[in-house]
Amino acid sequence: MSSVLRVELRDGIAVLTLNRPERLNAVGSETVDRLTQALHKVRHNDDVRALVVAGAGRAFSAGADLGEIESFTTPGQFRAFVGRLTEAYALLEDFPKPSVAAVHGFAFGGGLELALACDLRVAERGARLGLPEMKLGVLPGAGGTQRLPRLVPPAIAKQMILTGEPIGAERAHALGLVNELAAPGEALSAAEALAGTLAAGAPLALAAGKRLIDHGLGMGLETAIAYERETVSVLFSTEDRAEGLKAFRERRPGDFRGV
């Protein structure tokens, strides 16, 4: 795997680390390609039960690679770049295994959009999160204007997007944008601990739970509840469901196999 993205497997968790610290982990075409490749590879690895997305060096990510963007000479080139970026983030969002972003330093622009595509977010106290594209005369183009207002009140999303001003991790946590706060220097370990809790769950139920929440939000309540009923009925026939009940009766952790 290219050095711009490190992939490490630890105890059922795949840790994907943006690895351009000298560029504050700016997301360019090579990073997008490697992220896409890694997600496809990990998707088919049954030993991996959860993902952590992190950044090397001083920050999670400063956003899209402005140096690369400045080299574009036509709107079509920019559109193609944003398209690949959007597809990679959609692949992460729709991934059947739960994901956790480990944010430290700051997550700006395309970096925050990457964190928004994860299921959960852990951020160090003092970290900053923002979408500063307005200050460059543009707007977030990899899901920021759509995912952010689905996670925080629309008025807060408008303020962040239309002013370009970041917010601190503590406020992000109070708003529900960040799930857990970590001490300085502890974002990755806290994210791995949270991912470990997720990885201990039944894989089929984890994937189904993600689908129910993500897809159900776009349905009417009655339709969504019917979707839930059918999904849990399918899970009832799995070996993991039988193992879960047996483990509960025996007062031990379940040994889930994804079948």
Residue pairs with C-beta under 8 A, 6 or more apart in sequence:
1 7
1 34
1 37
1 38
2 30
2 34
3 19
4 18
4 19
4 20
4 28
4 30
4 31
4 34
5 16
5 17
5 18
5 19
5 31
5 34
5 35
5 38
6 15
6 16
6 17
6 19
6 56
7 14
7 15
7 16
7 17
7 38
7 41
7 42
8 14
8 15
8 17
9 15
9 45
9 47
9 48
10 192
11 196
11 199
12 47
12 48
12 49
12 50
12 196
12 199
13 48
13 49
13 50
13 51
13 52
13 192
13 195
13 196
13 199
14 38
14 42
14 45
14 48
14 50
14 51
14 52
15 51
15 52
15 54
15 188
15 192
16 35
16 38
16 42
16 51
16 52
16 53
16 54
17 53
17 54
17 55
17 56
18 25
18 27
18 31
18 53
18 54
18 55
18 56
18 60
18 61
19 25
19 56
20 26
20 28
20 31
20 56
21 55
21 56
21 57
21 58
22 57
23 62
23 65
23 67
24 57
24 58
24 59
24 61
24 62
25 55
25 56
25 57
25 59
25 60
25 61
25 62
25 111
26 61
26 62
26 63
26 64
26 65
26 66
26 67
27 61
27 63
27 64
27 65
27 85
27 110
27 111
27 114
28 64
28 65
28 67
28 68
29 65
29 68
29 81
29 84
31 65
32 84
32 85
32 88
33 84
35 88
35 92
36 84
36 87
36 88
36 91
39 88
39 91
39 92
39 95
40 91
42 48
42 51
42 97
43 95
43 96
43 97
46 258
48 97
49 97
49 198
49 199
49 200
49 201
49 203
49 206
50 97
50 98
50 99
50 100
50 195
50 196
50 198
50 199
51 92
51 95
51 97
51 98
51 99
51 100
51 118
51 195
52 99
52 100
52 101
52 102
52 188
52 191
52 192
52 195
53 92
53 99
53 100
53 101
53 102
53 114
53 115
53 118
54 60
54 101
54 102
54 187
54 188
54 191
55 61
55 102
55 103
55 104
55 105
55 111
57 105
58 105
59 104
59 105
59 106
59 107
59 111
60 101
60 102
60 103
60 104
60 105
60 106
60 107
60 111
60 115
60 127
61 107
61 108
61 110
61 111
61 112
61 114
62 106
62 108
62 109
62 111
63 108
63 109
63 110
63 111
63 112
63 132
64 81
64 85
64 109
64 110
64 142
68 81
69 78
69 81
72 78
72 81
82 141
82 142
85 110
85 113
85 141
85 142
86 141
86 142
86 143
89 113
89 114
89 116
89 117
89 142
89 143
90 117
90 143
92 99
92 114
92 117
92 118
93 117
93 118
93 143
93 147
93 214
94 214
96 203
96 206
96 207
96 210
97 203
97 206
97 207
98 119
98 120
98 195
98 198
98 206
98 210
99 117
99 118
99 119
99 120
99 195
100 118
100 119
100 120
100 121
100 122
100 191
100 194
100 195
100 198
101 107
101 114
101 115
101 118
101 120
101 121
101 122
101 191
102 122
102 187
102 188
102 190
102 191
102 192
103 115
103 121
103 122
103 123
103 124
103 127
103 129
103 169
103 178
103 187
104 123
104 124
104 127
104 184
104 185
104 187
104 188
105 124
105 127
105 128
106 127
106 128
106 129
106 130
106 166
107 114
107 115
107 123
107 127
107 128
107 129
107 130
108 128
108 129
108 130
108 131
108 132
108 166
109 130
109 131
109 132
109 133
109 140
109 144
110 140
110 142
112 129
112 130
112 131
112 144
113 131
113 140
113 142
113 143
113 144
113 147
114 142
115 121
115 129
116 143
116 144
116 147
116 148
116 151
117 143
117 147
119 210
120 179
120 180
120 194
121 172
121 177
121 178
121 179
122 178
122 179
122 180
122 181
122 182
122 187
122 190
122 191
122 194
123 129
123 169
123 172
123 173
123 178
123 180
123 181
123 182
123 187
124 169
124 181
124 182
124 183
124 184
124 185
124 186
124 187
125 169
125 170
125 181
125 182
125 183
125 184
126 168
126 169
126 184
127 168
127 169
127 187
128 166
128 167
128 168
128 169
129 166
129 167
129 168
129 169
129 172
129 177
129 178
130 160
130 164
130 165
130 166
130 167
131 140
131 144
131 148
131 160
131 161
131 164
132 164
132 165
132 166
133 139
133 140
133 141
133 144
133 161
133 164
134 161
134 162
134 163
134 164
135 164
139 145
139 161
140 148
140 161
144 161
145 157
145 161
148 157
148 160
148 161
148 177
149 157
149 158
150 217
151 176
151 177
152 160
152 175
152 176
152 177
153 175
156 175
159 165
160 166
160 167
167 175
167 177
169 178
169 181
170 181
172 178
173 179
173 180
173 181
179 194
180 190
180 194
182 189
182 190
182 191
198 206
200 253
200 254
200 256
201 256
202 238
202 240
202 241
202 243
202 244
202 254
202 256
202 258
203 240
203 256
203 257
203 258
204 235
204 238
204 240
204 258
204 259
205 235
205 240
208 231
208 232
208 234
208 235
211 231
212 224
212 227
212 228
212 231
215 227
216 224
216 227
216 228
217 224
219 227
235 241
238 259
239 257
239 259
240 254
240 256
240 257
240 258
240 259
243 254
243 255
243 256
243 257
244 254
244 256
247 253
247 254
247 255
248 254
